[in-house]
Amino acid sequence: MNSEQTKQQNILLYLLLMFYIVFLICAILLQIRSGESPSTSGTVFDKFTGSLFWVLSITSLLFAAIRFDTKPKFFLWLLVSAGAGALAIDEIFEFHEETRHLIEDDDYIKMSTLIIAVVGSYILYIAEKPTRKIIIVFLTGLLFHTLYIIVDMGDGDFFTLPIPLDALRWIEEILETLSLQGYLAGFLLHYSLISRSTDQ
């Protein structure tokens, strides 16, 4: 990247950080205002995280449009968009909760999302060759995703973390939101870079 591109990336990163802080504070305050536990289906947090999945889906479509002439990348981004859209619907309507009577718990599904995220991140890295800064931002999302899974498993299903259950529910939702914000920031930073390269 040249100095102008680096400047634009830094500006976008700072703006996203400010937006994310406001976004997370609003989610927390509105969740408290609702009087519901964060673990309840269809909560404010579910709607907020669902909206992040939708933005990820739309951003992936923008990548697909730019990569239209490179068919493997085009279809890869279409697949990412479809996956994010499916997760948005599931996040809002909690369809994965219906698997509890089949496998007793939905932790296995949540663990599979982490595996998919790791494999998907590697495939996107090979396909897109993002900058070091974008890789770090994306890995931050992956770190929060891993912590989210650990906290979700630590409610007594696999092991027990020495934290009150109610606090664990809040931490879990916040970490899930932070992980999606990290992924989305990586996507937006990379899109801003390649879209300018395409225009030149």
DRENDO-1510 file (C-alpha; in Angstrom, 1 decimal, always signed):
<recs>
REC; n; res; u; v; w
REC; 1; MET; +0.0; +0.0; +0.0 .
REC; 2; ASN; +1.1; +3.6; -0.6 .
REC; 3; SER; +0.9; +6.3; +2.0 .
REC; 4; GLU; -2.5; +7.5; +0.7 .
REC; 5; GLN; -4.0; +4.0; +0.9 .
REC; 6; THR; -2.6; +3.6; +4.4 .
REC; 7; LYS; -4.1; +6.9; +5.5 .
REC; 8; GLN; -7.5; +5.9; +4.1 .
REC; 9; GLN; -7.3; +2.5; +5.8 .
REC; 10; ASN; -6.5; +4.1; +9.2 .
REC; 11; ILE; -9.3; +6.6; +8.9 .
REC; 12; LEU; -11.8; +3.8; +8.0 .
REC; 13; LEU; -10.5; +1.6; +10.9 .
REC; 14; TYR; -10.9; +4.5; +13.4 .
REC; 15; LEU; -14.4; +5.3; +12.1 .
REC; 16; LEU; -15.4; +1.6; +12.4 .
REC; 17; LEU; -14.0; +1.4; +15.9 .
REC; 18; MET; -16.2; +4.4; +17.0 .
REC; 19; PHE; -19.2; +2.9; +15.3 .
REC; 20; TYR; -18.6; -0.5; +16.9 .
REC; 21; ILE; -18.4; +1.1; +20.4 .
REC; 22; VAL; -21.7; +2.9; +19.9 .
REC; 23; PHE; -23.2; -0.3; +18.4 .
REC; 24; LEU; -22.2; -2.5; +21.3 .
REC; 25; ILE; -23.3; +0.1; +23.9 .
REC; 26; CYS; -26.7; +0.4; +22.3 .
REC; 27; ALA; -27.0; -3.4; +22.2 .
REC; 28; ILE; -26.2; -3.7; +25.9 .
REC; 29; LEU; -28.4; -0.8; +27.0 .
REC; 30; LEU; -31.4; -2.0; +24.9 .
REC; 31; GLN; -30.9; -5.6; +26.2 .
REC; 32; ILE; -30.9; -4.3; +29.8 .
REC; 33; ARG; -34.0; -2.2; +29.0 .
REC; 34; SER; -35.8; -5.3; +27.7 .
REC; 35; GLY; -35.5; -7.0; +31.1 .
REC; 36; GLU; -34.8; -10.3; +29.4 .
REC; 37; SER; -31.8; -12.6; +29.9 .
REC; 38; PRO; -29.3; -12.5; +27.0 .
REC; 39; SER; -29.7; -16.3; +26.7 .
REC; 40; THR; -33.4; -16.0; +25.8 .
REC; 41; SER; -34.3; -16.6; +22.2 .
REC; 42; GLY; -35.0; -13.6; +20.0 .
REC; 43; THR; -33.4; -11.1; +22.3 .
REC; 44; VAL; -32.1; -7.6; +21.4 .
REC; 45; PHE; -28.6; -9.1; +21.1 .
REC; 46; ASP; -29.8; -11.7; +18.6 .
REC; 47; LYS; -31.2; -8.9; +16.5 .
REC; 48; PHE; -28.1; -6.8; +16.7 .
REC; 49; THR; -25.8; -9.8; +15.8 .
REC; 50; GLY; -28.2; -10.9; +13.1 .
REC; 51; SER; -27.9; -7.4; +11.5 .
REC; 52; LEU; -24.1; -7.8; +11.5 .
REC; 53; PHE; -24.5; -11.1; +9.6 .
REC; 54; TRP; -26.7; -9.4; +7.1 .
REC; 55; VAL; -24.0; -6.7; +6.5 .
REC; 56; LEU; -21.4; -9.4; +6.1 .
REC; 57; SER; -23.6; -11.0; +3.5 .
REC; 58; ILE; -24.1; -7.8; +1.6 .
REC; 59; THR; -20.4; -7.0; +1.8 .
REC; 60; SER; -19.6; -10.4; +0.3 .
REC; 61; LEU; -21.9; -9.6; -2.6 .
REC; 62; LEU; -19.9; -6.5; -3.2 .
REC; 63; PHE; -16.7; -8.6; -3.4 .
REC; 64; ALA; -18.5; -11.0; -5.8 .
REC; 65; ALA; -19.4; -8.1; -8.1 .
REC; 66; ILE; -15.7; -7.0; -8.2 .
REC; 67; ARG; -14.5; -10.5; -8.7 .
REC; 68; PHE; -17.1; -11.3; -11.4 .
REC; 69; ASP; -14.4; -11.8; -14.1 .
REC; 70; THR; -12.5; -14.3; -11.9 .
REC; 71; LYS; -15.1; -17.1; -11.6 .
REC; 72; PRO; -13.6; -19.1; -8.7 .
REC; 73; LYS; -13.4; -16.0; -6.6 .
REC; 74; PHE; -16.8; -14.9; -7.7 .
REC; 75; PHE; -18.5; -18.1; -6.6 .
REC; 76; LEU; -16.4; -18.2; -3.4 .
REC; 77; TRP; -17.8; -14.8; -2.4 .
REC; 78; LEU; -21.3; -15.8; -3.4 .
REC; 79; LEU; -20.9; -18.8; -1.1 .
REC; 80; VAL; -19.7; -16.6; +1.7 .
REC; 81; SER; -22.7; -14.3; +1.2 .
REC; 82; ALA; -25.1; -17.2; +1.3 .
REC; 83; GLY; -23.6; -18.6; +4.4 .
REC; 84; ALA; -23.7; -15.2; +6.2 .
REC; 85; GLY; -27.3; -14.7; +5.2 .
REC; 86; ALA; -28.2; -18.2; +6.5 .
REC; 87; LEU; -26.5; -17.4; +9.8 .
REC; 88; ALA; -28.3; -14.1; +10.0 .
REC; 89; ILE; -31.7; -15.9; +9.7 .
REC; 90; ASP; -30.6; -18.5; +12.2 .
REC; 91; GLU; -29.3; -15.9; +14.7 .
REC; 92; ILE; -32.6; -14.0; +14.6 .
REC; 93; PHE; -35.0; -16.9; +14.6 .
REC; 94; GLU; -32.8; -19.4; +16.6 .
REC; 95; PHE; -33.4; -22.4; +14.4 .
REC; 96; HIS; -30.3; -24.1; +15.8 .
REC; 97; GLU; -32.1; -24.3; +19.2 .
REC; 98; GLU; -34.4; -26.9; +17.7 .
REC; 99; THR; -31.4; -29.3; +17.5 .
REC; 100; ARG; -31.3; -29.6; +21.3 .
REC; 101; HIS; -33.7; -32.5; +21.3 .
REC; 102; LEU; -31.6; -34.4; +18.7 .
REC; 103; ILE; -28.1; -33.9; +20.1 .
REC; 104; GLU; -29.0; -32.6; +23.6 .
REC; 105; ASP; -27.1; -29.3; +23.1 .
REC; 106; ASP; -26.3; -26.8; +20.4 .
REC; 107; ASP; -22.7; -26.3; +21.5 .
REC; 108; TYR; -21.6; -28.7; +18.7 .
REC; 109; ILE; -23.2; -26.5; +16.1 .
REC; 110; LYS; -21.4; -23.4; +17.6 .
REC; 111; MET; -18.1; -25.3; +17.6 .
REC; 112; SER; -18.6; -26.2; +13.9 .
REC; 113; THR; -19.0; -22.4; +13.1 .
REC; 114; LEU; -15.5; -21.8; +14.5 .
REC; 115; ILE; -14.1; -24.6; +12.4 .
REC; 116; ILE; -15.8; -23.2; +9.3 .
REC; 117; ALA; -14.5; -19.7; +10.2 .
REC; 118; VAL; -10.9; -21.0; +10.5 .
REC; 119; VAL; -11.1; -23.0; +7.2 .
REC; 120; GLY; -12.9; -20.2; +5.4 .
REC; 121; SER; -10.4; -17.6; +6.7 .
REC; 122; TYR; -7.6; -19.7; +5.3 .
REC; 123; ILE; -9.3; -20.1; +1.9 .
REC; 124; LEU; -10.0; -16.3; +1.7 .
REC; 125; TYR; -6.4; -15.6; +2.6 .
REC; 126; ILE; -5.2; -17.8; -0.2 .
REC; 127; ALA; -7.7; -16.3; -2.7 .
REC; 128; GLU; -7.4; -12.6; -1.7 .
REC; 129; LYS; -3.9; -12.1; -0.3 .
REC; 130; PRO; -4.9; -9.4; +2.2 .
REC; 131; THR; -2.5; -6.9; +3.8 .
REC; 132; ARG; -0.9; -7.6; +7.2 .
REC; 133; LYS; -3.2; -5.0; +8.9 .
REC; 134; ILE; -6.3; -6.7; +7.5 .
REC; 135; ILE; -5.0; -10.1; +8.6 .
REC; 136; ILE; -4.5; -8.8; +12.1 .
REC; 137; VAL; -8.0; -7.3; +12.2 .
REC; 138; PHE; -9.5; -10.5; +10.9 .
REC; 139; LEU; -7.5; -12.6; +13.4 .
REC; 140; THR; -8.9; -10.4; +16.2 .
REC; 141; GLY; -12.4; -11.5; +15.1 .
REC; 142; LEU; -11.2; -15.1; +15.1 .
REC; 143; LEU; -9.8; -14.6; +18.6 .
REC; 144; PHE; -13.1; -13.2; +19.9 .
REC; 145; HIS; -14.9; -16.1; +18.2 .
REC; 146; THR; -12.7; -18.6; +19.9 .
REC; 147; LEU; -13.3; -16.9; +23.3 .
REC; 148; TYR; -17.0; -16.9; +22.6 .
REC; 149; ILE; -17.0; -20.7; +22.1 .
REC; 150; ILE; -14.9; -21.3; +25.2 .
REC; 151; VAL; -17.3; -19.2; +27.3 .
REC; 152; ASP; -20.3; -20.9; +25.8 .
REC; 153; MET; -18.8; -24.3; +26.6 .
REC; 154; GLY; -17.8; -23.2; +30.1 .
REC; 155; ASP; -21.4; -23.0; +31.4 .
REC; 156; GLY; -21.2; -26.6; +32.6 .
REC; 157; ASP; -21.8; -28.5; +29.4 .
REC; 158; PHE; -18.1; -29.3; +28.9 .
REC; 159; PHE; -16.5; -27.6; +31.9 .
REC; 160; THR; -17.3; -24.9; +34.4 .
REC; 161; LEU; -15.8; -21.5; +34.4 .
REC; 162; PRO; -15.6; -19.8; +37.9 .
REC; 163; ILE; -18.0; -17.1; +36.7 .
REC; 164; PRO; -21.7; -16.7; +37.7 .
REC; 165; LEU; -24.0; -18.1; +34.9 .
REC; 166; ASP; -25.8; -14.8; +34.3 .
REC; 167; ALA; -22.5; -13.0; +33.8 .
REC; 168; LEU; -21.4; -15.8; +31.4 .
REC; 169; ARG; -24.5; -15.2; +29.3 .
REC; 170; TRP; -23.6; -11.5; +29.0 .
REC; 171; ILE; -19.9; -12.2; +28.2 .
REC; 172; GLU; -20.9; -14.8; +25.6 .
REC; 173; GLU; -23.2; -12.3; +23.7 .
REC; 174; ILE; -20.6; -9.5; +23.9 .
REC; 175; LEU; -17.9; -11.8; +22.6 .
REC; 176; GLU; -20.1; -13.0; +19.7 .
REC; 177; THR; -20.8; -9.4; +18.7 .
REC; 178; LEU; -17.1; -8.5; +18.9 .
REC; 179; SER; -16.1; -11.4; +16.8 .
REC; 180; LEU; -18.6; -10.4; +14.0 .
REC; 181; GLN; -17.4; -6.8; +14.3 .
REC; 182; GLY; -13.8; -8.1; +13.7 .
REC; 183; TYR; -14.7; -10.1; +10.7 .
REC; 184; LEU; -16.8; -7.3; +9.2 .
REC; 185; ALA; -13.9; -4.8; +9.8 .
REC; 186; GLY; -11.6; -7.1; +7.9 .
REC; 187; PHE; -14.0; -7.4; +5.0 .
REC; 188; LEU; -14.6; -3.6; +4.8 .
REC; 189; LEU; -10.9; -2.7; +5.0 .
REC; 190; HIS; -10.1; -5.2; +2.3 .
REC; 191; TYR; -13.0; -4.1; +0.1 .
REC; 192; SER; -12.0; -0.4; +0.4 .
REC; 193; LEU; -8.5; -1.3; -0.7 .
REC; 194; ILE; -9.4; -3.5; -3.7 .
REC; 195; SER; -12.2; -1.3; -4.9 .
REC; 196; ARG; -9.8; +1.6; -5.2 .
REC; 197; SER; -7.3; -0.6; -7.0 .
REC; 198; THR; -10.0; -1.7; -9.5 .
REC; 199; ASP; -11.0; +1.9; -10.2 .
REC; 200; GLN; -7.5; +2.9; -11.0 .
</recs>
